[in-house]
């Protein structure tokens, strides 16, 4: 039973983290990310929630949803504050973000068509 709950917990954590990651990218990367990753993550989150609701009590189900979501939200907020304080000049950070976005577009195209 513990392994089932841990699987449920980490599935919610992984699915929500990918859903939250979509908001970081620009529109051009966001479209590809939405089509290929975010939609699957939403489906995974819904199916995992249904599984958790059917197999665990209401308290365990709610804690299995709320703790991962709160963890991801707090982590993204802390990471955002850290990056803003660490890199006051955002031009270099913007260049790195653009390179990462093009790399993601390239990898998605490569895996879909080749």
N, C-alpha and C positions, 0 to 999 in steps of 0.2 A: 504494500500500500504506500509506503514511503517513496519507493522508486516511481510509482505512478504519479504521485503528487509532485515530486521533483521534476519529472518530465513535463508535467502540466505547467509548473512554475517557470521553468527555463524556456518552454515554448512560447509562453506569453511574453517573457522578457525579450527573446530574440525577435519575435514578430513585431512587437511595439517599437523596438529600437530601430528596425528597418523602416517602419512607417514614419517615425520621428525624423530619421535621417533625410527623408525626401524633402523636408522643408529647408534644408541647408542649401541645396543646389539651385542654380539659376533655372530659368524657364526651359532653355533648350535641353539641358541635362535632366531637368525635372520631368519632362515629357517621357523620355526614354526610361528613366528610373521608375516613373509611374506605371508605364506599360509592362515592364519586365520584372520589377521587384516589388513595388508597393502593392499592386493588385494581389499578388500571391501572398504577401504578408497579411493583407486584410482578410483574405480567405482563411489563412492559417490561424489568425487570431479568432475569427468567428468559430471555426471548427474546434479549436482548442477550448474556447469558452463553453461551447456546448458540451464537450467531453467533460470538462471540470464540473459543470452544473449537474450533469447526470451521475457522476461518480463520487462526488464529495458533498459534504454537508454545506449549507449556505455560508457558514462562517469560514470554512476552509476555501470555498470557492471565491468569496469576496476578498479574502486575504491574498489568494493566489492571483487575483487580478490587480488589486490596489497596490500591493507592495512592488511588483515589477514596474508598473506605470509610474508610481511615485519615484522609484529609483532612477528610471530613465529621465524623467522631468528634472529632478534635482541634479543629476549628472550633467545634462546638457546645459542647465543654467550655470553651474559652477565652471564648466569648461568654457562657456561663452564669456563669463567674467574674467577668467584667467587669460584667455586669448586677447581680450580687449586691453587688459592691463599689461600684458607681455609685449604686444605689438601695437604701440600707439600710432605708428605710421602704417596705415592699412594698404598702401600701394604694393609693398612686397607681398603681403598676405594675399592680396587680390590676384597677383600674378601666380602664386602657388595654387590658389583655388581654381583659377582658369586652367592651369596645366592638369590638375587632378580631374576636372570636369571633362576635358578632352580625352584624357586617358580612359575614363569610365565609358564615354561614348564609343571609343575605339574598341574596348573590350566587349561591350554589349553587341556591337555590330559584328565583331569577329566570332563570338560564340553563337550568334543567331544564324549567320550566313555561311560560316565555314566549319 
